[in-house]
Amino acid sequence: MLRIMVADSDVRVRNALQWLLAQEPAQMRVELSADLEALVARMPSLAPDVLMLDWDLPGRASVALLFALTSLAKKPRVIVLSSDMDVANTALALGCDAFVYKGDPPEILRAALRTVVVAADAVVI
């Protein structure tokens, strides 16, 4: 079972991503987080394979969060989500595995998810 954590400050984005992931054929456990506090609290118990991270997640700069993730014994693959295309190069340079613009069609997110899942040797979706 693929474990995914969706961390986004916008409830509409979280719900849309949860719905989109429910349409995938692979079995997934999806956890939602609205802020850094909830994300940190759920990370150890879920040990996600993939983290979908809002670049503007309240509570901590995403730059610092990407660095903190490198200290985990099992670092999740990270897909950074943002409504600002200008952060794509920065996020990728800082170690995220994929960047998805929030205005992109769902197929782009699905492709990014498949790419990071295959790279993580997790379940193929």
N, CA, C and O atoms as a GROMACS GRO file, in nm:
protein
  500
    1MET      N    1   0.085  -0.118   0.000
    1MET     CA    2   0.000   0.000   0.000
    1MET      C    3   0.089   0.124   0.000
    1MET      O    4   0.183   0.135   0.079
    2LEU      N    5   0.059   0.215  -0.088
    2LEU     CA    6   0.131   0.340  -0.100
    2LEU      C    7   0.081   0.438   0.006
    2LEU      O    8  -0.040   0.461   0.019
    3ARG      N    9   0.173   0.496   0.081
    3ARG     CA   10   0.138   0.592   0.186
    3ARG      C   11   0.172   0.733   0.138
    3ARG      O   12   0.287   0.762   0.104
    4ILE      N   13   0.070   0.819   0.137
    4ILE     CA   14   0.088   0.956   0.087
    4ILE      C   15   0.040   1.055   0.192
    4ILE      O   16  -0.067   1.040   0.250
    5MET      N   17   0.123   1.157   0.215
    5MET     CA   18   0.085   1.268   0.302
    5MET      C   19   0.066   1.390   0.214
    5MET      O   20   0.155   1.428   0.138
    6VAL      N   21  -0.051   1.451   0.225
    6VAL     CA   22  -0.082   1.574   0.154
    6VAL      C   23  -0.080   1.686   0.256
    6VAL      O   24  -0.163   1.689   0.348
    7ALA      N   25   0.014   1.779   0.241
    7ALA     CA   26   0.027   1.890   0.334
    7ALA      C   27   0.005   2.020   0.257
    7ALA      O   28   0.093   2.067   0.185
    8ASP      N   29  -0.114   2.077   0.273
    8ASP     CA   30  -0.149   2.200   0.203
    8ASP      C   31  -0.238   2.284   0.291
    8ASP      O   32  -0.327   2.231   0.358
    9SER      N   33  -0.215   2.414   0.292
    9SER     CA   34  -0.291   2.504   0.379
    9SER      C   35  -0.434   2.528   0.332
    9SER      O   36  -0.519   2.570   0.411
   10ASP      N   37  -0.461   2.501   0.206
   10ASP     CA   38  -0.594   2.527   0.150
   10ASP      C   39  -0.679   2.400   0.153
   10ASP      O   40  -0.645   2.300   0.090
   11VAL      N   41  -0.789   2.404   0.226
   11VAL     CA   42  -0.875   2.287   0.240
   11VAL      C   43  -0.928   2.240   0.104
   11VAL      O   44  -0.948   2.120   0.084
   12ARG      N   45  -0.951   2.333   0.012
   12ARG     CA   46  -1.000   2.294  -0.121
   12ARG      C   47  -0.894   2.213  -0.196
   12ARG      O   48  -0.926   2.117  -0.266
   13VAL      N   49  -0.769   2.253  -0.183
   13VAL     CA   50  -0.660   2.179  -0.248
   13VAL      C   51  -0.645   2.042  -0.184
   13VAL      O   52  -0.633   1.942  -0.255
   14ARG      N   53  -0.647   2.035  -0.051
   14ARG     CA   54  -0.637   1.905   0.017
   14ARG      C   55  -0.749   1.811  -0.027
   14ARG      O   56  -0.724   1.695  -0.058
   15ASN      N   57  -0.870   1.862  -0.030
   15ASN     CA   58  -0.984   1.778  -0.068
   15ASN      C   59  -0.975   1.735  -0.215
   15ASN      O   60  -1.007   1.621  -0.248
   16ALA      N   61  -0.933   1.826  -0.301
   16ALA     CA   62  -0.920   1.792  -0.443
   16ALA      C   63  -0.812   1.686  -0.464
   16ALA      O   64  -0.831   1.593  -0.543
   17LEU      N   65  -0.700   1.699  -0.394
   17LEU     CA   66  -0.594   1.600  -0.407
   17LEU      C   67  -0.638   1.465  -0.351
   17LEU      O   68  -0.609   1.361  -0.409
   18GLN      N   69  -0.708   1.467  -0.240
   18GLN     CA   70  -0.759   1.342  -0.183
   18GLN      C   71  -0.854   1.274  -0.281
   18GLN      O   72  -0.846   1.153  -0.301
   19TRP      N   73  -0.943   1.350  -0.342
   19TRP     CA   74  -1.036   1.295  -0.440
   19TRP      C   75  -0.960   1.240  -0.561
   19TRP      O   76  -0.988   1.130  -0.608
   20LEU      N   77  -0.864   1.316  -0.611
   20LEU     CA   78  -0.785   1.273  -0.726
   20LEU      C   79  -0.711   1.143  -0.696
   20LEU      O   80  -0.709   1.053  -0.780
   21LEU      N   81  -0.650   1.134  -0.579
   21LEU     CA   82  -0.577   1.014  -0.542
   21LEU      C   83  -0.670   0.894  -0.525
   21LEU      O   84  -0.630   0.780  -0.551
   22ALA      N   85  -0.792   0.919  -0.483
   22ALA     CA   86  -0.889   0.810  -0.468
   22ALA      C   87  -0.926   0.750  -0.603
   22ALA      O   88  -0.975   0.637  -0.609
   23GLN      N   89  -0.904   0.822  -0.712
   23GLN     CA   90  -0.935   0.773  -0.846
   23GLN      C   91  -0.827   0.680  -0.901
   23GLN      O   92  -0.849   0.612  -1.001
   24GLU      N   93  -0.711   0.677  -0.836
   24GLU     CA   94  -0.600   0.594  -0.883
   24GLU      C   95  -0.628   0.446  -0.853
   24GLU      O   96  -0.694   0.415  -0.754
   25PRO      N   97  -0.579   0.357  -0.938
   25PRO     CA   98  -0.608   0.215  -0.919
   25PRO      C   99  -0.531   0.151  -0.803
   25PRO      O  100  -0.577   0.050  -0.749
   26ALA      N  101  -0.418   0.206  -0.764
   26ALA     CA  102  -0.338   0.146  -0.656
   26ALA      C  103  -0.402   0.173  -0.521
   26ALA      O  104  -0.471   0.274  -0.501
   27GLN      N  105  -0.378   0.083  -0.427
   27GLN     CA  106  -0.425   0.105  -0.291
   27GLN      C  107  -0.336   0.210  -0.227
   27GLN      O  108  -0.213   0.202  -0.233
   28MET      N  109  -0.400   0.309  -0.166
   28MET     CA  110  -0.328   0.418  -0.102
   28MET      C  111  -0.387   0.449   0.033
   28MET      O  112  -0.508   0.439   0.055
   29ARG      N  113  -0.299   0.487   0.121
   29ARG     CA  114  -0.342   0.546   0.247
   29ARG      C  115  -0.303   0.692   0.238
   29ARG      O  116  -0.185   0.725   0.226
   30VAL      N  117  -0.401   0.780   0.242
   30VAL     CA  118  -0.376   0.924   0.226
   30VAL      C  119  -0.409   0.994   0.358
   30VAL      O  120  -0.518   0.979   0.413
   31GLU      N  121  -0.313   1.069   0.408
   31GLU     CA  122  -0.331   1.151   0.526
   31GLU      C  123  -0.324   1.297   0.484
   31GLU      O  124  -0.251   1.332   0.391
   32LEU      N  125  -0.400   1.380   0.552
   32LEU     CA  126  -0.405   1.523   0.518
   32LEU      C  127  -0.352   1.606   0.634
   32LEU      O  128  -0.370   1.573   0.751
   33SER      N  129  -0.286   1.716   0.598
   33SER     CA  130  -0.233   1.807   0.697
   33SER      C  131  -0.251   1.950   0.648
   33SER      O  132  -0.227   1.979   0.531
   34ALA      N  133  -0.292   2.038   0.737
   34ALA     CA  134  -0.314   2.178   0.700
   34ALA      C  135  -0.198   2.268   0.738
   34ALA      O  136  -0.188   2.381   0.690
   35ASP      N  137  -0.109   2.219   0.826
   35ASP     CA  138   0.002   2.302   0.872
   35ASP      C  139   0.118   2.215   0.916
   35ASP      O  140   0.108   2.092   0.919
   36LEU      N  141   0.225   2.279   0.951
   36LEU     CA  142   0.346   2.208   0.989
   36LEU      C  143   0.325   2.123   1.114
   36LEU      O  144   0.374   2.010   1.120
   37GLU      N  145   0.254   2.175   1.211
   37GLU     CA  146   0.233   2.101   1.336
   37GLU      C  147   0.166   1.966   1.310
   37GLU      O  148   0.209   1.864   1.362
   38ALA      N  149   0.060   1.967   1.229
   38ALA     CA  150  -0.010   1.842   1.197
   38ALA      C  151   0.079   1.750   1.113
   38ALA      O  152   0.077   1.628   1.131
   39LEU      N  153   0.155   1.807   1.022
   39LEU     CA  154   0.245   1.728   0.939
   39LEU      C  155   0.349   1.655   1.024
   39LEU      O  156   0.370   1.535   1.009
   40VAL      N  157   0.413   1.728   1.114
   40VAL     CA  158   0.516   1.670   1.200
   40VAL      C  159   0.456   1.562   1.291
   40VAL      O  160   0.519   1.460   1.315
   41ALA      N  161   0.335   1.585   1.340
   41ALA     CA  162   0.271   1.489   1.429
   41ALA      C  163   0.238   1.358   1.356
   41ALA      O  164   0.245   1.251   1.416
   42ARG      N  165   0.202   1.366   1.229
   42ARG     CA  166   0.160   1.246   1.156
   42ARG      C  167   0.274   1.173   1.084
   42ARG      O  168   0.261   1.055   1.053
   43MET      N  169   0.383   1.241   1.056
   43MET     CA  170   0.492   1.181   0.978
   43MET      C  171   0.544   1.050   1.039
   43MET      O  172   0.559   0.953   0.965
   44PRO      N  173   0.573   1.043   1.169
   44PRO     CA  174   0.630   0.918   1.222
   44PRO      C  175   0.536   0.798   1.210
   44PRO      O  176   0.580   0.688   1.178
   45SER      N  177   0.408   0.818   1.236
   45SER     CA  178   0.316   0.704   1.231
   45SER      C  179   0.284   0.662   1.088
   45SER      O  180   0.264   0.543   1.062
   46LEU      N  181   0.278   0.756   0.996
   46LEU     CA  182   0.247   0.721   0.857
   46LEU      C  183   0.371   0.675   0.782
   46LEU      O  184   0.362   0.585   0.699
   47ALA      N  185   0.485   0.734   0.810
   47ALA     CA  186   0.609   0.706   0.734
   47ALA      C  187   0.577   0.706   0.585
   47ALA      O  188   0.589   0.602   0.519
   48PRO      N  189   0.537   0.822   0.532
   48PRO     CA  190   0.488   0.825   0.394
   48PRO      C  191   0.596   0.792   0.291
   48PRO      O  192   0.714   0.820   0.309
   49ASP      N  193   0.550   0.730   0.183
   49ASP     CA  194   0.636   0.708   0.068
   49ASP      C  195   0.650   0.836  -0.011
   49ASP      O  196   0.755   0.864  -0.069
   50VAL      N  197   0.541   0.916  -0.012
   50VAL     CA  198   0.536   1.040  -0.089
   50VAL      C  199   0.476   1.149  -0.002
   50VAL      O  200   0.375   1.128   0.067
   51LEU      N  201   0.539   1.266  -0.006
   51LEU     CA  202   0.486   1.385   0.060
   51LEU      C  203   0.454   1.487  -0.048
   51LEU      O  204   0.542   1.528  -0.124
   52MET      N  205   0.328   1.529  -0.056
   52MET     CA  206   0.288   1.637  -0.144
   52MET      C  207   0.284   1.762  -0.056
   52MET      O  208   0.197   1.777   0.029
   53LEU      N  209   0.380   1.851  -0.078
   53LEU     CA  210   0.406   1.962   0.012
   53LEU      C  211   0.375   2.096  -0.051
   53LEU      O  212   0.432   2.133  -0.153
   54ASP      N  213   0.284   2.169   0.012
   54ASP     CA  214   0.254   2.307  -0.025
   54ASP      C  215   0.377   2.391   0.007
   54ASP      O  216   0.422   2.394   0.122
   55TRP      N  217   0.431   2.460  -0.093
   55TRP     CA  218   0.550   2.542  -0.073
   55TRP      C  219   0.527   2.648   0.033
   55TRP      O  220   0.621   2.687   0.103
   56ASP      N  221   0.404   2.695   0.046
   56ASP     CA  222   0.370   2.800   0.142
   56ASP      C  223   0.299   2.744   0.266
   56ASP      O  224   0.215   2.812   0.324
   57LEU      N  225   0.333   2.623   0.306
   57LEU     CA  226   0.270   2.562   0.423
   57LEU      C  227   0.299   2.646   0.547
   57LEU      O  228   0.415   2.676   0.575
   58PRO      N  229   0.196   2.684   0.622
   58PRO     CA  230   0.218   2.765   0.743
   58PRO      C  231   0.298   2.690   0.848
   58PRO      O  232   0.282   2.569   0.867
   59GLY      N  233   0.383   2.762   0.916
   59GLY     CA  234   0.454   2.707   1.030
   59GLY      C  235   0.604   2.698   1.013
   59GLY      O  236   0.678   2.698   1.112
   60ARG      N  237   0.651   2.692   0.892
   60ARG     CA  238   0.795   2.683   0.869
   60ARG      C  239   0.822   2.703   0.721
   60ARG      O  240   0.741   2.666   0.636
   61ALA      N  241   0.934   2.762   0.690
   61ALA     CA  242   0.971   2.778   0.550
   61ALA      C  243   0.992   2.640   0.488
   61ALA      O  244   1.054   2.553   0.548
   62SER      N  245   0.941   2.622   0.369
   62SER     CA  246   0.955   2.493   0.301
   62SER      C  247   1.101   2.458   0.278
   62SER      O  248   1.136   2.340   0.273
   63VAL      N  249   1.186   2.558   0.263
   63VAL     CA  250   1.330   2.534   0.247
   63VAL      C  251   1.381   2.458   0.369
   63VAL      O  252   1.451   2.357   0.355
   64ALA      N  253   1.348   2.505   0.487
   64ALA     CA  254   1.393   2.440   0.611
   64ALA      C  255   1.332   2.300   0.624
   64ALA      O  256   1.399   2.208   0.671
   65LEU      N  257   1.209   2.285   0.584
   65LEU     CA  258   1.143   2.156   0.593
   65LEU      C  259   1.210   2.053   0.500
   65LEU      O  260   1.228   1.938   0.539
   66LEU      N  261   1.246   2.094   0.380
   66LEU     CA  262   1.314   2.002   0.288
   66LEU      C  263   1.448   1.958   0.348
   66LEU      O  264   1.485   1.841   0.336
   67PHE      N  265   1.521   2.049   0.411
   67PHE     CA  266   1.646   2.012   0.477
   67PHE      C  267   1.620   1.916   0.593
   67PHE      O  268   1.694   1.819   0.611
   68ALA      N  269   1.517   1.942   0.672
   68ALA     CA  270   1.485   1.856   0.787
   68ALA      C  271   1.448   1.715   0.742
   68ALA      O  272   1.480   1.618   0.811
   69LEU      N  273   1.383   1.702   0.628
   69LEU     CA  274   1.343   1.570   0.580
   69LEU      C  275   1.463   1.482   0.548
   69LEU      O  276   1.454   1.359   0.555
   70THR      N  277   1.576   1.543   0.514
   70THR     CA  278   1.694   1.463   0.481
   70THR      C  279   1.748   1.387   0.602
   70THR      O  280   1.823   1.292   0.585
   71SER      N  281   1.710   1.428   0.722
   71SER     CA  282   1.758   1.360   0.843
   71SER      C  283   1.673   1.239   0.881
   71SER      O  284   1.709   1.165   0.972
   72LEU      N  285   1.562   1.218   0.813
   72LEU     CA  286   1.476   1.104   0.844
   72LEU      C  287   1.541   0.974   0.798
   72LEU      O  288   1.609   0.970   0.695
   73ALA      N  289   1.519   0.868   0.873
   73ALA     CA  290   1.572   0.737   0.835
   73ALA      C  291   1.513   0.693   0.701
   73ALA      O  292   1.584   0.638   0.617
   74LYS      N  293   1.385   0.718   0.682
   74LYS     CA  294   1.319   0.686   0.556
   74LYS      C  295   1.261   0.815   0.500
   74LYS      O  296   1.149   0.854   0.534
   75LYS      N  297   1.337   0.882   0.416
   75LYS     CA  298   1.295   1.009   0.359
   75LYS      C  299   1.191   0.983   0.250
   75LYS      O  300   1.214   0.904   0.159
   76PRO      N  301   1.076   1.050   0.261
   76PRO     CA  302   0.976   1.034   0.155
   76PRO      C  303   1.018   1.106   0.028
   76PRO      O  304   1.098   1.200   0.032
   77ARG      N  305   0.965   1.062  -0.084
   77ARG     CA  306   0.979   1.139  -0.208
   77ARG      C  307   0.890   1.261  -0.190
   77ARG      O  308   0.781   1.251  -0.134
   78VAL      N  309   0.935   1.376  -0.238
   78VAL     CA  310   0.863   1.501  -0.215
   78VAL      C  311   0.821   1.564  -0.346
   78VAL      O  312   0.903   1.587  -0.435
   79ILE      N  313   0.692   1.591  -0.357
   79ILE     CA  314   0.637   1.667  -0.468
   79ILE      C  315   0.596   1.802  -0.411
   79ILE      O  316   0.505   1.810  -0.329
   80VAL      N  317   0.664   1.908  -0.453
   80VAL     CA  318   0.629   2.042  -0.407
   80VAL      C  319   0.517   2.096  -0.494
   80VAL      O  320   0.520   2.086  -0.617
   81LEU      N  321   0.417   2.153  -0.428
   81LEU     CA  322   0.302   2.215  -0.495
   81LEU      C  323   0.306   2.364  -0.469
   81LEU      O  324   0.329   2.408  -0.356
   82SER      N  325   0.284   2.443  -0.574
   82SER     CA  326   0.282   2.588  -0.554
   82SER      C  327   0.201   2.656  -0.664
   82SER      O  328   0.190   2.605  -0.775
   83SER      N  329   0.146   2.769  -0.629
   83SER     CA  330   0.077   2.852  -0.729
   83SER      C  331   0.173   2.954  -0.788
   83SER      O  332   0.133   3.038  -0.868
   84ASP      N  333   0.299   2.947  -0.748
   84ASP     CA  334   0.404   3.037  -0.797
   84ASP      C  335   0.506   2.957  -0.877
   84ASP      O  336   0.587   2.885  -0.819
   85MET      N  337   0.503   2.969  -1.009
   85MET     CA  338   0.595   2.895  -1.096
   85MET      C  339   0.741   2.932  -1.070
   85MET      O  340   0.830   2.853  -1.100
   86ASP      N  341   0.764   3.049  -1.015
   86ASP     CA  342   0.901   3.096  -0.993
   86ASP      C  343   0.977   3.015  -0.887
   86ASP      O  344   1.099   3.023  -0.881
   87VAL      N  345   0.907   2.937  -0.805
   87VAL     CA  346   0.976   2.860  -0.702
   87VAL      C  347   1.018   2.720  -0.751
   87VAL      O  348   1.084   2.648  -0.678
   88ALA      N  349   0.980   2.683  -0.871
   88ALA     CA  350   1.010   2.549  -0.923
   88ALA      C  351   1.159   2.518  -0.919
   88ALA      O  352   1.198   2.415  -0.864
   89ASN      N  353   1.241   2.603  -0.976
   89ASN     CA  354   1.385   2.577  -0.980
   89ASN      C  355   1.445   2.573  -0.840
   89ASN      O  356   1.532   2.490  -0.812
   90THR      N  357   1.399   2.660  -0.752
   90THR     CA  358   1.449   2.661  -0.614
   90THR      C  359   1.414   2.531  -0.544
   90THR      O  360   1.499   2.469  -0.481
   91ALA      N  361   1.289   2.490  -0.554
   91ALA     CA  362   1.244   2.367  -0.488
   91ALA      C  363   1.321   2.246  -0.540
   91ALA      O  364   1.363   2.161  -0.461
   92LEU      N  365   1.340   2.237  -0.670
   92LEU     CA  366   1.413   2.125  -0.728
   92LEU      C  367   1.561   2.128  -0.687
   92LEU      O  368   1.620   2.023  -0.660
   93ALA      N  369   1.619   2.246  -0.681
   93ALA     CA  370   1.759   2.259  -0.640
   93ALA      C  371   1.778   2.221  -0.493
   93ALA      O  372   1.886   2.176  -0.454
   94LEU      N  373   1.674   2.238  -0.413
   94LEU     CA  374   1.682   2.206  -0.271
   94LEU      C  375   1.649   2.060  -0.241
   94LEU      O  376   1.650   2.019  -0.125
   95GLY      N  377   1.621   1.983  -0.344
   95GLY     CA  378   1.606   1.839  -0.321
   95GLY      C  379   1.469   1.779  -0.333
   95GLY      O  380   1.452   1.660  -0.306
   96CYS      N  381   1.369   1.857  -0.372
   96CYS     CA  382   1.240   1.791  -0.392
   96CYS      C  383   1.252   1.704  -0.518
   96CYS      O  384   1.337   1.727  -0.603
   97ASP      N  385   1.166   1.606  -0.528
   97ASP     CA  386   1.173   1.510  -0.639
   97ASP      C  387   1.092   1.554  -0.760
   97ASP      O  388   1.118   1.510  -0.872
   98ALA      N  389   0.994   1.639  -0.737
   98ALA     CA  390   0.911   1.690  -0.847
   98ALA      C  391   0.845   1.819  -0.803
   98ALA      O  392   0.828   1.845  -0.684
   99PHE      N  393   0.809   1.900  -0.901
   99PHE     CA  394   0.736   2.024  -0.876
   99PHE      C  395   0.611   2.022  -0.962
   99PHE      O  396   0.615   1.990  -1.080
  100VAL      N  397   0.499   2.058  -0.901
  100VAL     CA  398   0.373   2.067  -0.975
  100VAL      C  399   0.310   2.203  -0.946
  100VAL      O  400   0.287   2.240  -0.830
  101TYR      N  401   0.285   2.275  -1.052
  101TYR     CA  402   0.215   2.404  -1.043
  101TYR      C  403   0.068   2.376  -1.012
  101TYR      O  404   0.007   2.290  -1.075
  102LYS      N  405   0.012   2.447  -0.916
  102LYS     CA  406  -0.126   2.421  -0.875
  102LYS      C  407  -0.227   2.447  -0.985
  102LYS      O  408  -0.341   2.401  -0.976
  103GLY      N  409  -0.188   2.518  -1.089
  103GLY     CA  410  -0.277   2.543  -1.203
  103GLY      C  411  -0.268   2.436  -1.310
  103GLY      O  412  -0.343   2.440  -1.408
  104ASP      N  413  -0.176   2.342  -1.295
  104ASP     CA  414  -0.161   2.235  -1.394
  104ASP      C  415  -0.282   2.142  -1.393
  104ASP      O  416  -0.350   2.128  -1.291
  105PRO      N  417  -0.308   2.077  -1.506
  105PRO     CA  418  -0.416   1.978  -1.509
  105PRO      C  419  -0.380   1.856  -1.425
  105PRO      O  420  -0.261   1.832  -1.401
  106PRO      N  421  -0.478   1.779  -1.381
  106PRO     CA  422  -0.453   1.662  -1.297
  106PRO      C  423  -0.354   1.562  -1.357
  106PRO      O  424  -0.284   1.494  -1.283
  107GLU      N  425  -0.348   1.553  -1.489
  107GLU     CA  426  -0.257   1.457  -1.553
  107GLU      C  427  -0.111   1.486  -1.517
  107GLU      O  428  -0.031   1.394  -1.508
  108ILE      N  429  -0.077   1.611  -1.496
  108ILE     CA  430   0.060   1.649  -1.461
  108ILE      C  431   0.093   1.596  -1.321
  108ILE      O  432   0.202   1.542  -1.299
  109LEU      N  433   0.000   1.612  -1.229
  109LEU     CA  434   0.022   1.561  -1.094
  109LEU      C  435   0.031   1.408  -1.096
  109LEU      O  436   0.117   1.350  -1.031
  110ARG      N  437  -0.057   1.344  -1.170
  110ARG     CA  438  -0.052   1.198  -1.180
  110ARG      C  439   0.082   1.151  -1.236
  110ARG      O  440   0.139   1.054  -1.187
  111ALA      N  441   0.133   1.219  -1.338
  111ALA     CA  442   0.262   1.183  -1.397
  111ALA      C  443   0.374   1.202  -1.295
  111ALA      O  444   0.463   1.118  -1.285
  112ALA      N  445   0.372   1.312  -1.221
  112ALA     CA  446   0.474   1.337  -1.119
  112ALA      C  447   0.468   1.229  -1.011
  112ALA      O  448   0.572   1.181  -0.966
  113LEU      N  449   0.348   1.192  -0.970
  113LEU     CA  450   0.332   1.089  -0.868
  113LEU      C  451   0.388   0.956  -0.918
  113LEU      O  452   0.460   0.888  -0.845
  114ARG      N  453   0.355   0.919  -1.038
  114ARG     CA  454   0.406   0.793  -1.094
  114ARG      C  455   0.559   0.794  -1.102
  114ARG      O  456   0.624   0.695  -1.072
  115THR      N  457   0.615   0.907  -1.142
  115THR     CA  458   0.760   0.919  -1.153
  115THR      C  459   0.828   0.901  -1.018
  115THR      O  460   0.926   0.827  -1.007
  116VAL      N  461   0.779   0.968  -0.915
  116VAL     CA  462   0.844   0.958  -0.784
  116VAL      C  463   0.820   0.824  -0.719
  116VAL      O  464   0.905   0.775  -0.645
  117VAL      N  465   0.706   0.763  -0.746
  117VAL     CA  466   0.677   0.631  -0.688
  117VAL      C  467   0.769   0.526  -0.749
  117VAL      O  468   0.822   0.442  -0.677
  118VAL      N  469   0.787   0.530  -0.878
  118VAL     CA  470   0.877   0.436  -0.945
  118VAL      C  471   1.020   0.459  -0.896
  118VAL      O  472   1.093   0.362  -0.874
  119ALA      N  473   1.060   0.584  -0.880
  119ALA     CA  474   1.194   0.615  -0.832
  119ALA      C  475   1.216   0.567  -0.689
  119ALA      O  476   1.328   0.535  -0.651
  120ALA      N  477   1.109   0.562  -0.612
  120ALA     CA  478   1.119   0.519  -0.472
  120ALA      C  479   1.109   0.368  -0.459
  120ALA      O  480   1.116   0.315  -0.348
  121ASP      N  481   1.092   0.298  -0.570
  121ASP     CA  482   1.071   0.153  -0.567
  121ASP      C  483   0.953   0.116  -0.479
  121ASP      O  484   0.952   0.011  -0.415
  122ALA      N  485   0.853   0.203  -0.477
  122ALA     CA  486   0.732   0.175  -0.402
  122ALA      C  487   0.636   0.101  -0.495
  122ALA      O  488   0.678   0.041  -0.594
  123VAL      N  489   0.510   0.107  -0.465
  123VAL     CA  490   0.409   0.040  -0.545
  123VAL      C  491   0.392   0.112  -0.676
  123VAL      O  492   0.385   0.235  -0.677
  124VAL      N  493   0.386   0.042  -0.785
  124VAL     CA  494   0.363   0.105  -0.915
  124VAL      C  495   0.214   0.131  -0.929
  124VAL      O  496   0.131   0.043  -0.907
  125ILE      N  497   0.181   0.255  -0.966
  125ILE     CA  498   0.040   0.290  -0.982
  125ILE      C  499   0.008   0.312  -1.128
  125ILE      O  500  -0.106   0.343  -1.162
   0.00000   0.00000   0.00000
